[in-house]
Amino acid sequence: MKNTYKIFSLIFLSILGFTSCQEKDEMPDEAKVRAISWAISEEHKDTLEISIDDYISFMDASQGVLFHEWTIEESSNYLTGDFSKTELDFTPFIDESKGLKSEDATVHVLFPEAGVHKVRLYNTYDRQVTHNGLERQLEAQPLASQPGIWVIDTTFNIEVYDHVQPSFYVLKNHTDTVLFVSAEDLIDGADDSEWATVPLIAGEDTLTFVDTTTVGKPTDTEWTLSYLDTVNKSRVFDIIPLKTGQGRAGSLKSIRQGASQALSQTVQKIIPLKLDISAPVLVPQYEIYHGETLVFAFNEGDEIPENTDEWTSVTIKLNETLTFVDNTEKGLGNGRVWTLNNADQETYTDETSYAQYPNVSTPFEAGTFKVTRTGVTGIPDAEEEVKIPVMIQVNEALLKTSSLMQDAAKVISFETSTSVANIGADAASHFTVHITNPNGYDASSTISNVAIDPSNDRMIQLTVGETTYNSDEITIAYSGNGGITSATGNVLEGFDEESVVIYNTATNEFENPDMISVELGLTNLGNAHAEGWYQDGGSDTDKKKWARTTDLASDGDASMSYVSDDRTLQASTLFSIHNIHAGKTWDNGMKNAPGDYMLTFDIYIPEGVDFTNGLITGFQDTSLPDNDKSSYTPDLSSVEKGQWVTIKQIVSFDLQANRRQLVLQVVNPVPSTGALEFYLDNFSCVAIEARP
């Protein structure tokens, strides 16, 4: 050998108990050292590791040995001669004359086959030797056939790693095998004339690449699909091509991350597959609804009859609405145009479009639907237009066509589909009114007057028969029997109970809507992870149960959560922070005038959580006498679980605020034991008229 191998491990064993020496130059037998030691040219482990076609040097440095012998397996070879680790081929240095056994002190063993192999070292002594090492204990054993002879019989296990040989296969749409490459297959990357070509439709077909490499025990995978601009390190992955054209699939790297650089190996194999990717065809699909009823659907493969007598007929009433829904899946469409005849607009472009029909008409063709694809990288623009095979007839009718809207004078009005000519004498008695208020008021009421708006004969005005307040919630229904008719005799159809949109021009008194609705995040738990908030408790983090979260939100991206494993433990109080007065930037509070206000917020209580009372919503202003504190306890008993519910509370203030804060607490929750979890969002405080 040209170079001395490096010693990574050394175990030394010596005979126990020799303590004397002789004055003569020659030692007596009992004073001679009996020991075993060896050196190995690789890092010593229970199982040594090496790459195939490489060698390990073993040196026996034992002392006091009677007999010494190395034994290798038939698959291994001894090497002799002037060689080093830099050789590309060790075959010329194989010493066939040595066979499987050698009494040399040092042997160099070549491993030309993968797998787990063994090298045995057999030493004998005339006395028992022992060693208590850190990693193992060795003790010579008596040789039964020769009394007085002691044996150390050691076996080295060597795992020999084969060269990594990538193997893989490719599926189309999870079922069709379009390519299989074994470990033994050699790929000529210079000539792709015999390669398979797989036809694909961009955006629709899926290729699945599966790494099946086992030879060489790789630890990592890296697919490089150059034509598809993709690198992936999973053994199995799917890809949907999103470009058109022809090109080679790419390559696979099988990687072995070994314990040493010599054991690490990366082998790349070209994927012998050509891709032929065509642009997808746009296939329009849509549905049409009348109210909640599906009246027509057009799906892939449907044909449009040439004769309009075979088309679907839809009859609606004047100013009713049809809903057109784009369900197109194929073709990577990203736009659409509904061209609708006789609708209130000529064209619509929303995925779900609502078309109102303002004119009485005999049956007419609905129009056309066009799907478009524009600006998709790697895919050409395209469009596909089809007729909508529906005949629409619009009949005259008198319908309520708007929401119930309250004006500043407390008059409630709604629009109708056509002009109103007559109001029955007892029309008011056919309206049903109900009024509730957060203060507990809950009663039926009446309509005292029904009239046609003098400036718009398509508008009906209703007057409630009692004083109402903008803190009220009012619902109205109509039976349809009040003698309200059009000039042509059409009767106003009845409608079910519907909430009135209450007139109130007041705005949210919280100065920073994003802060009060927890939209601005922080990392500090003391601030409940939200700008403009603070929870007390000092360094006791166990008390701090409030935290901003993006897991749930009724408005925006975040909400304030309260999560406790044990509701019997008193948690921190949460404050909104208004510190503009201190020259800082948090304005999470109010400077509202004295008066009555409606505090509203949304609450989410998960399914399975029982929580009916114990949430305290309050206010304080530290610039005012006694901090001007107030608190309220909303009733949560009727809150439906698993969805956001809006809570309304009337709150009152006697003093002008300078920096009024919102204060949230959980005190004496009902039930009183168990875990507790809920979420709050969308806080608002608006000036209102309080019902006495």
C-alpha positions, 0 to 999 in steps of 0.5 A, a space after each residue: 500500500 502507498 498510504 497508511 490507513 487511518 485508525 478510527 478505533 482501538 480496543 486493548 485487552 490485557 491480562 489481569 493481576 500481573 504485578 511482579 517482575 524478575 531481576 533477570 533480563 528475561 521475564 518469567 511467563 507470568 509477567 509477560 503481557 497477554 493482550 489483544 488489540 486491533 485497528 480498523 481503517 474505517 470508523 468503528 461501529 457495531 456494523 462497519 459501513 463501506 461502499 461496494 468494490 472498496 476495501 477495509 484494512 484490519 491490523 491485529 496488534 495483539 501481544 502474547 498470542 499463541 495463534 492468530 488467524 483472519 477468516 473472510 467469506 467467499 464473496 470477499 478477497 484479500 488484497 496484496 500489493 502497492 495500492 491506495 484508496 484512490 484506485 478505480 479498480 482493485 481487481 489487479 491486487 486480489 491475492 487468490 493464493 491467500 484463499 479465505 484465511 490469513 495469518 498476516 498481522 495486517 489484511 486488506 479485505 475487498 468487498 465486491 458484493 453488496 450485503 452484510 459480510 463478516 470478517 473473523 479474527 481468531 486469537 489464542 492465549 495460554 492464559 485467560 485475558 479479559 477486558 472491561 471496555 466502555 463499549 463492550 466487555 470481552 473475556 477469553 473462553 477456554 478451548 474445550 479440546 485443548 485444556 490450558 488454551 484460551 480463545 478470543 474469537 471476534 467477528 466484525 460485521 460489515 454492511 456493504 452498500 451497492 452503487 445506487 441504481 435509480 428505478 421508477 415509473 410514471 402514471 397518467 391520471 393515476 391509472 395508466 402506466 406510461 413508463 417503467 424504468 428498472 434499476 438495471 436499465 441504462 438510459 441513453 440521453 443522447 438519443 430519444 428517438 425510441 422514447 415513449 411520448 405521452 399526450 397530455 391536456 394542460 390543466 386536466 391530465 395528471 402525471 404521477 412520478 413514483 421513485 421505487 429505488 432500493 438498490 444502494 439504499 438511497 435516503 433522498 429523492 430529487 425529481 427535476 422536471 425541467 420542461 415543467 419548471 418543477 423540482 420535487 423531493 418526494 418519492 411520490 408526487 403528482 403534477 398537472 402540466 400548466 403549459 403547452 408544447 413538447 419536451 423531455 420530462 426530466 431526470 431523477 436523482 437518487 441520493 444516499 446520505 452516508 455517515 461519511 463522504 465515502 459512503 454518500 452517493 448521488 446518481 442521476 438517471 434521465 426519465 426517458 419520456 417525452 411530453 406532448 401537451 396540448 391546450 385544454 378545450 373550454 367546455 361551458 357548463 352552467 345552471 339557472 335557478 328561479 329562486 331556490 329551484 333549479 330550472 335548467 342545467 347545461 353540462 359537458 356533452 349536452 346538445 342544443 336542439 336546433 328547434 326552439 320548441 324543444 328548449 326548456 320553458 321558464 315562466 316568471 313574473 315581472 321584475 323577478 330574478 333568475 340566477 345564472 351560475 357558471 359551473 365550468 370545470 374544463 379548459 382553465 377558464 377564468 372569465 365569462 360573459 352572460 349576454 341575456 335578452 330583455 334583462 335589466 342589463 345586457 351583459 353580466 360577468 360574475 360567476 353567479 349573476 342575478 338577472 332581473 326582468 323588468 318588462 312583460 314579454 312573450 317567450 323569448 330566447 334567454 341569450 348566450 353564455 361565453 367562457 373565456 381564458 386569458 392571460 394564463 402563462 403557457 396556455 393560449 387565450 381562448 373562448 367558447 360561446 354557446 346558446 342558452 336553450 331556454 325560452 323565458 316568458 315574463 308575465 305581469 304580476 304585482 310583487 314586492 321586489 325590495 327590502 323593507 326600508 325605514 326612513 328618517 321619519 320612521 316610515 317603512 317602504 318597499 318597491 313593487 314590480 309594477 305600478 300600484 293603483 289601489 290600496 284596500 280600505 282594510 289593507 293595514 290589518 293584513 300586515 303583521 308587525 312584531 317589535 323586539 328590543 335588547 332591553 327586553 321589549 317583545 310585543 306585536 304591533 300594527 300598521 296604522 296606514 298603508 299608502 302609495 308614495 306620491 312621487 313613485 307609484 311603484 313604492 308602498 309606504 307603511 306607518 307603524 301604529 306606535 312609536 318606534 326607536 332605532 334600537 328596535 328590531 321590527 319584522 313585517 309580513 303581509 297576507 296578500 289579502 289587503 286589496 293592493 292591486 295594479 291598474 290591470 288588476 294584479 294583486 300584490 302577493 303576500 310575503 313572509 315575515 321580514 326584518 326592516 332595515 332600521 334607519 340610523 346614520 350613526 357610525 362606530 364610535 371605536 376609533 380604530 375598527 381594525 384594532 377593535 376587531 383584532 385584525 392587527 397581530 403582535 407576538 406578545 401574550 401580554 397583549 393577547 397577540 393583538 395590537 391595541 389590547 392588554 391582559 393583566 396577570 403580570 408574569 403569570 402566563 397561566 392566567 392569560 387565556 385571551 389570544 388573537 387567532 386566525 382560526 376563526 373570524 366573523 369579519 376580516 381575518 382574525 378574532 379574539 379567542 378565550 381558551 381555558 382547560 379549567 374554567 374554575 381558575 380566574 383568568 386575566 381581564 382583557 382591555 382595549 388600549 387607548 393611549 393616544 394621550 400618552 403620545 403613543 399610537 394605540 387608539 383602540 377606544 372611544 371619545 364618545 359623548 354622553 348618551 345611549 349606545 348599541 354595543 354589538 359583537 359576534 360570538 362563536 361557541 364551538 359545538 360541545 361547549 356549554 356556556 350560557 352566562 359569565 361573560 362580562 362586557 364593560 367600559 372604563 375611562 381612567 381620565 374620569 372620576 372613579 374611572 367611569 366604570 360600567 359593566 354588562 352581562 349578555 345572556 348567552 343561553 340562546 346562542 346557537 353552537 358552531 356558528 357566529 351569532 351577533 349579540 346586542 346590548 344597550 349601554 349608557 354613558 353619563 360623561 364625555 369620554 376622553 379615552 374610554 376602553 372596552 373591558 372583557 372578563 369571564 366571571 362566575 361562568 355558567 356552568 361553573 366547571 370544565 373547559 371553556 372556549 369561545 371567540 369574539 369579533 366585530 365589535 361596534 358601538 353606535 349611538 341609538 335611541 333607547 326604548 324607555 
